[in-house]
Amino acid sequence: MTTHTVWLRGHVGSSSQTGVMAVRRLPDLTPDQVIRLQDALLANAHTLLTSALALLDLGHVALARSLAILGLEESGKAIAIHERRVAMSHAPDGETFRCERLDELWASHEKKLETVHHFLVEEPYWFDVQPPDPEENATYLGTIKSWSRRNDRSKQRGFYVDLGKTGDVMAPIDIADEAALGEVIARVHQIGWQLRLGEHIEGKRQDEKEADLPPASEDDLAWLDPLDDADDSDDMKEFRTEMRQSIRDGFPGETSPNAAYRFNPPGADRSPFRNLGKPGYEAEARELMLLARELDEKED
């Protein structure tokens, strides 16, 4: 396979005097490769974050932070893969999965962490009984933002002894943001679960888009009758008449472009627990076990 590069101008950390460095162009990915990549990214993010929690319990805060940042970067790549897969259902049919955004994100510590930050701000697949609290989120989101702005220095500090500008020894043990780190890891640990929920949600949307809407009977249209008596403009009345006729006639489903990248391709297993215990679904398994435990406690 031919190796390609793209050029990213102004990339922080470039060794060239012009501030331009080559960014490796990723290979295109088949649908099966996308699935395997997503599973591997989420499995590795889980391993890194779980290891970070274990090190935090041992008091190795600096090393735990470095592993947590690595886990965030893997999570950022997983989010980007998910978002690209969603976008493929709106892209021109036959478009390659790889794109410049993925190329640049893969090469950038900052872009990976910014992707995580944006995902946690937006909470597109929020799953709790209460909406997210922006004030509560501010602390750990600020921590992630500061890590993204420091390039790789925050990550490297946990692995190496370094020297300051005046010759002072900077050891990993000097880092001590244990409380903030624990909160960040707890929040980022949820990304895998939210992405798996997102796959279900986006897959259902794609299914509904492709499904035919059968013609409706007059009984089915009865809910529109009270609206006909409304004192609306002629344009609104015409709109309701057209809507009634459209529902009466039914709608054909709309075939999605790049259908092979759908979350629920035709013939796929759709049983709810089909992936339980598989690599890449650790977060899903963890949340389901917690839910089962809570239900057992309520019953007791």
C-alpha positions, 0 to 999 in steps of 0.5 A, a space after each residue: 500500500 502506498 504511504 501518503 502524507 498531508 501537511 499540517 501547518 502550525 502544528 505545535 512541536 514541529 521541528 521545522 523552522 517553517 512550522 510545517 510538519 508531515 502528518 501521516 495519511 491513514 489508510 482507508 478502512 473497510 466496515 469490518 476494520 472500523 468495527 475492529 478498530 473501535 473495539 480495540 480503542 475502547 478496550 485499550 482505553 478501559 485498560 489504561 483508565 483501570 490501570 490509572 485507578 489502581 496506581 492512584 490507589 497505590 499513591 502513584 499520582 503522577 504515573 496514574 495521570 500519565 496513564 489517564 491521559 493516554 486513556 483520554 487520547 484513546 477515547 478521543 480517537 474512539 469518539 472520532 471514529 464513531 462520529 465519522 461513522 455517523 457522518 458516513 450515512 450523510 456523505 456521498 455514496 462511495 466516499 472513503 472512511 478516512 478523511 483529513 480530520 481523522 488524519 490530523 486528530 491521529 497525529 495531534 495530542 491536543 485534538 484528541 483531548 479536545 474531542 474528549 472535552 467537547 464530547 463531555 460538554 455536549 453529552 450527546 448520549 447522556 444516560 442518567 436519570 438527571 441531566 448533567 450539571 455544568 457547574 459540577 462538570 467544570 472542574 474535571 473539564 477544566 483539567 482536561 482542557 489544561 492537559 490539551 494545552 500543555 501538549 505532551 508535557 503533562 503525560 511525559 511528566 509521569 514517566 520521566 525525571 526532568 530538569 527545569 530551566 535553572 537545573 532543578 530536578 523535576 521528579 514524577 512524585 512532584 505531581 499531586 492532583 489526586 482529587 481532580 485526577 480521580 474525578 477525571 478518570 471516573 467521568 472519562 470511564 463513562 465514554 465507552 458506555 455512552 458510545 455504545 449507547 450512541 451506536 444503538 441510538 444512531 442505529 435505530 435512527 438509521 433503521 427508521 430512516 430506511 423503513 417504509 411508512 405504510 399508508 394510514 387509515 382515516 382512524 389513524 388520521 383522527 388526531 388531525 381533525 381538531 386542528 382543522 377547526 383552528 383559525 389559521 392562515 390559508 398557508 397553514 391550512 394548506 400545509 395540514 391538508 398536504 400533511 394529511 394526504 402524505 400520511 394517508 399515502 405513506 412514505 417510502 424509506 430512504 436508502 442511506 449512502 455507504 450502507 455498509 458502515 451502518 450500525 445495524 447492517 441488514 442481517 446483523 444480530 440485534 439481540 440486546 446482550 449480544 456483545 456482553 463480555 466482548 473486548 471493547 464492551 467493558 464499560 457496557 458490562 460494568 454499567 449493566 452489572 451496576 444496574 443489576 446490583 442496584 435492582 437486586 438491592 431494591 428488591 431486597 
